[in-house]
Amino acid sequence: MDPERIDFSYTVFWTRQVRGWDAARRAAVRAALHPVLTGQEFVNNAFSRQYTVPGLDDQAYAGASLLALEKVLAAFDSE
């Protein structure tokens, strides 16, 4: 599958989710997300749900999904 289409799909998903969060939740998730993305074991994979983010929820996510979440959070914070 095309990496741009994957990124687009994850970006749309996270935009819908983050729209309902207040600034405090966005900041908390962004802070918890950073160590996951910068960890030595992190891989930008499209579909293998192997990463959890403390405080986000109890689900595991693919690396590409979490990178899209980071992008969406940055966009919301820049507004």
VOTI-492273 format. One line per 2 residues: number of its first residue (from 1); for each residue x, y, z of N, C-alpha, C. Coordinates in steps of 0.2 Angstrom, whole numbers, plus 5000, padded with zeros to 4 digits. Last residue first. Layout:
<recs>
NUM) X/Y/Z/X/Y/Z/X/Y/Z ~ ... $
</recs>
This chain:
<recs>
79) 4989/5131/5082/4983/5135/5081/4982/5140/5086 ~ 4998/5122/5086/5000/5128/5082/4995/5133/5081 $
77) 4991/5111/5091/4995/5116/5096/4997/5122/5092 ~ 4987/5105/5080/4982/5108/5084/4985/5113/5089 $
75) 4999/5101/5074/4995/5105/5070/4990/5109/5075 ~ 5003/5092/5084/5007/5098/5083/5003/5103/5079 $
73) 4993/5082/5083/4994/5086/5089/4998/5092/5088 ~ 4996/5078/5070/4990/5081/5071/4990/5085/5078 $
71) 5009/5072/5072/5008/5077/5067/5002/5081/5068 ~ 5006/5062/5081/5011/5067/5083/5010/5073/5078 $
69) 4998/5054/5073/4995/5057/5079/5000/5063/5081 ~ 5007/5049/5063/5002/5054/5061/4999/5057/5067 $
67) 5015/5042/5072/5018/5047/5069/5013/5052/5066 ~ 5005/5032/5075/5008/5036/5080/5011/5042/5077 $
65) 5004/5026/5063/4998/5029/5066/5000/5034/5071 ~ 5016/5020/5060/5014/5026/5056/5008/5029/5059 $
63) 5017/5010/5071/5021/5016/5071/5019/5022/5066 ~ 5001/5005/5077/5006/5005/5072/5011/5011/5072 $
61) 4996/5003/5094/4995/5006/5087/5002/5005/5083 ~ 4985/4995/5106/4991/4996/5103/4991/4999/5096 $
59) 4974/5002/5119/4975/4999/5112/4982/5000/5110 ~ 4970/5009/5130/4973/5003/5131/4974/4999/5124 $
57) 4975/5026/5128/4970/5021/5129/4973/5015/5130 ~ 4984/5036/5133/4980/5037/5127/4974/5033/5128 $
55) 4991/5033/5145/4986/5038/5145/4982/5039/5139 ~ 5005/5027/5135/5002/5028/5142/4997/5034/5142 $
53) 5003/5019/5121/5005/5026/5123/5002/5027/5130 ~ 5010/5005/5113/5005/5008/5117/5008/5015/5119 $
51) 5014/4996/5098/5016/5002/5102/5010/5004/5106 ~ 5010/4987/5088/5014/4985/5093/5016/4990/5098 $
49) 5002/4983/5075/5000/4987/5081/5004/4984/5087 ~ 5007/4984/5059/5009/4980/5065/5008/4984/5071 $
47) 5006/4993/5048/5000/4990/5051/5001/4986/5057 ~ 5017/5001/5045/5011/5003/5043/5005/5000/5047 $
45) 5031/5007/5055/5027/5002/5052/5020/5004/5050 ~ 5043/5014/5060/5038/5017/5057/5035/5011/5052 $
43) 5048/5008/5076/5049/5007/5069/5043/5010/5065 ~ 5057/5008/5091/5052/5011/5087/5053/5010/5079 $
41) 5068/5005/5099/5064/4999/5096/5058/5002/5091 ~ 5072/5016/5105/5077/5013/5100/5073/5007/5096 $
39) 5060/5030/5106/5063/5024/5108/5067/5020/5103 ~ 5053/5040/5101/5061/5041/5101/5064/5035/5104 $
37) 5040/5037/5102/5043/5038/5095/5050/5039/5095 ~ 5039/5036/5116/5038/5030/5112/5041/5031/5105 $
35) 5042/5048/5121/5047/5043/5122/5045/5037/5118 ~ 5030/5056/5115/5037/5057/5113/5042/5051/5115 $
33) 5018/5052/5121/5020/5050/5114/5027/5050/5113 ~ 5017/5060/5132/5018/5052/5133/5020/5049/5126 $
31) 5016/5072/5127/5021/5071/5131/5022/5063/5132 ~ 5003/5071/5120/5010/5072/5116/5016/5071/5120 $
29) 4995/5068/5130/4996/5063/5126/5002/5064/5122 ~ 4995/5081/5137/4997/5075/5140/4999/5069/5136 $
27) 4991/5090/5127/4998/5090/5130/5000/5084/5133 ~ 4978/5085/5125/4982/5085/5119/4990/5085/5122 $
25) 4973/5087/5138/4973/5081/5135/4978/5080/5130 ~ 4973/5102/5138/4977/5098/5143/4978/5090/5141 $
23) 4965/5105/5128/4972/5107/5127/4976/5103/5132 ~ 4953/5092/5124/4955/5099/5127/4962/5099/5126 $
21) 4947/5083/5110/4951/5083/5116/4952/5091/5118 ~ 4940/5082/5098/4936/5081/5104/4940/5082/5111 $
19) 4950/5082/5089/4946/5087/5089/4941/5087/5095 ~ 4956/5069/5090/4959/5075/5093/4955/5081/5094 $
17) 4949/5061/5081/4949/5060/5088/4951/5066/5092 ~ 4950/5067/5068/4943/5066/5071/4944/5065/5079 $
15) 4964/5066/5067/4961/5072/5067/4954/5072/5070 ~ 4966/5052/5067/4968/5056/5073/4965/5063/5073 $
13) 4960/5049/5054/4957/5046/5060/4959/5050/5066 ~ 4968/5057/5045/4961/5058/5046/4958/5055/5052 $
11) 4980/5051/5048/4979/5058/5049/4972/5060/5050 ~ 4978/5038/5042/4979/5039/5050/4978/5046/5052 $
9) 4976/5041/5029/4971/5038/5033/4972/5039/5040 ~ 4988/5048/5026/4982/5051/5025/4977/5048/5029 $
7) 4997/5037/5028/4998/5043/5032/4991/5047/5032 ~ 4992/5028/5017/4992/5026/5024/4993/5032/5029 $
5) 4995/5036/5006/4988/5034/5008/4987/5032/5015 ~ 5009/5037/5007/5005/5043/5007/4998/5041/5009 $
3) 5013/5023/5005/5014/5026/5012/5010/5033/5012 ~ 5002/5011/4997/5006/5018/4996/5007/5021/5003 $
1) 5004/4994/5000/5000/5000/5000/5004/5006/5000 $
</recs>
